[in-house]
Amino acid sequence: MKIFKGPNLSNGWKCPICGTDEDKEVVLIGVNGTQRDNLIESHQYHLSCIELLEHDMGQDLVLAMRIVKRKPGWPE
């Protein structure tokens, strides 16, 4: 996973989790089902807002994103 020093703020971007446009490290997370050749649609998230967790499902390995910082008003 590549970590970027700051977000691409074009088009009025705000982190979908915390709702801010703070200039801090972000990661791109691919959107399932959007793969085409060597391209995939991705959304950027502040690194400090998420944790990635690995789940061993027998023959499959699943990566899950856990939200660690929520914007005000989100349920716990």
ZAMARGU-4260 file (C-alpha; in steps of 0.2 Angstrom, whole numbers, plus 5000, padded with zeros to 4 digits):
<rodrens>
0) 5000/5000/5000 | 5007/5017/4995 | 5006/5031/5007 | 5005/5048/5000 | 5011/5064/5010
5) 4995/5073/5007 | 4978/5072/4998 | 4974/5077/4980 | 4962/5091/4984 | 4955/5094/4967
10) 4936/5094/4965 | 4934/5099/4984 | 4939/5082/4991 | 4936/5078/5009 | 4940/5062/5018
15) 4924/5051/5017 | 4927/5046/5035 | 4932/5062/5045 | 4924/5074/5033 | 4939/5086/5033
20) 4952/5091/5019 | 4967/5091/5031 | 4984/5090/5023 | 4990/5074/5030 | 4995/5057/5024
25) 4982/5048/5013 | 4981/5030/5005 | 4971/5025/4990 | 4959/5011/4992 | 4953/5002/4976
30) 4934/5000/4973 | 4930/4982/4970 | 4922/4978/4953 | 4930/4993/4944 | 4946/4984/4938
35) 4950/4987/4919 | 4966/4981/4912 | 4979/4988/4924 | 4968/5002/4931 | 4956/5002/4945
40) 4945/5016/4952 | 4951/5022/4970 | 4946/5033/4984 | 4958/5042/4995 | 4957/5041/5014
45) 4967/5049/5028 | 4979/5036/5034 | 4975/5041/5052 | 4956/5037/5050 | 4958/5019/5045
50) 4966/5003/5050 | 4968/4988/5038 | 4966/4971/5046 | 4969/4954/5039 | 4957/4940/5041
55) 4961/4922/5037 | 4946/4914/5029 | 4953/4896/5026 | 4957/4896/5007 | 4954/4915/5006
60) 4963/4930/5014 | 4952/4945/5016 | 4958/4963/5020 | 4946/4973/5030 | 4946/4992/5033
65) 4941/4998/5051 | 4936/5016/5054 | 4946/5023/5069 | 4941/5041/5067 | 4923/5046/5063
70) 4916/5063/5058 | 4903/5070/5070 | 4886/5063/5070 | 4891/5045/5064 | 4885/5031/5074
75) 4898/5022/5085
</rodrens>
